[in-house]
Amino acid sequence: MMLKERLDERFGQFKSMGIRNVKELLLLLKRKETLTELSAVECLAGDYLIILLRELNSMLPKPNSIADFTGIAPDTVDRLVRVGIKNTEKLYYRVLTHAQRTALSEVTGISIGEILELAKLSDLSRVKWVGVTFARMLYELGVDTVEKATQADPVALQAHLNQLNREKNFYKGTIGLNDIRIFVEMAKELPLEIEWE
């Protein structure tokens, strides 16, 4: 309830500090000295900042480890680690444009096709609750970007996912329609930042 109080005043304070989005706010709040400074501001005092930080952390998806994806060769994982890329978040910011993907391919010796596949898996991994297995399933079905996920019909996607699951045994059981509806809605909340062409 505390987070819903004084929203305009509190977010006005963040805006006056040049904070434009959740990621910038999260980075700001993770610095202990900044947290202490901000606690002195009357509208941000008390437990507000601690609760806000906890809530922001719970909203953001955890990055997937590149090594955990099926279909990615160990050599590819090693080449990425050598340039400081271990997870989908680090990879994502290195593959936003065609030029970046080409440069990463040249630096690592990984084919541009494999870099593109990794870029798409990283893009899908930005959706909350999308783990390596679900991202791989979506990729195999051609729902291989967040943009395509936003356009997916949940009923059809659920049917295709469950058919793929029956064929390849990714999960025990089935994937529920409500889960797919939530997935599509979560995808719609993300910015479409990658240039695919």
Secondary structure as GFF3:
##gff-version 3
##sequence-region A 1 197
A	DSSP	three_ten_helix	2	4	.	.	.	ID=ss1
A	DSSP	alpha_helix	7	16	.	.	.	ID=ss2
A	DSSP	alpha_helix	22	29	.	.	.	ID=ss3
A	DSSP	alpha_helix	32	39	.	.	.	ID=ss4
A	DSSP	three_ten_helix	42	44	.	.	.	ID=ss5
A	DSSP	alpha_helix	48	59	.	.	.	ID=ss6
A	DSSP	three_ten_helix	66	68	.	.	.	ID=ss7
A	DSSP	alpha_helix	74	82	.	.	.	ID=ss8
A	DSSP	alpha_helix	88	92	.	.	.	ID=ss9
A	DSSP	alpha_helix	98	108	.	.	.	ID=ss10
A	DSSP	alpha_helix	112	125	.	.	.	ID=ss11
A	DSSP	alpha_helix	132	140	.	.	.	ID=ss12
A	DSSP	alpha_helix	146	151	.	.	.	ID=ss13
A	DSSP	alpha_helix	154	168	.	.	.	ID=ss14
A	DSSP	alpha_helix	177	188	.	.	.	ID=ss15
###
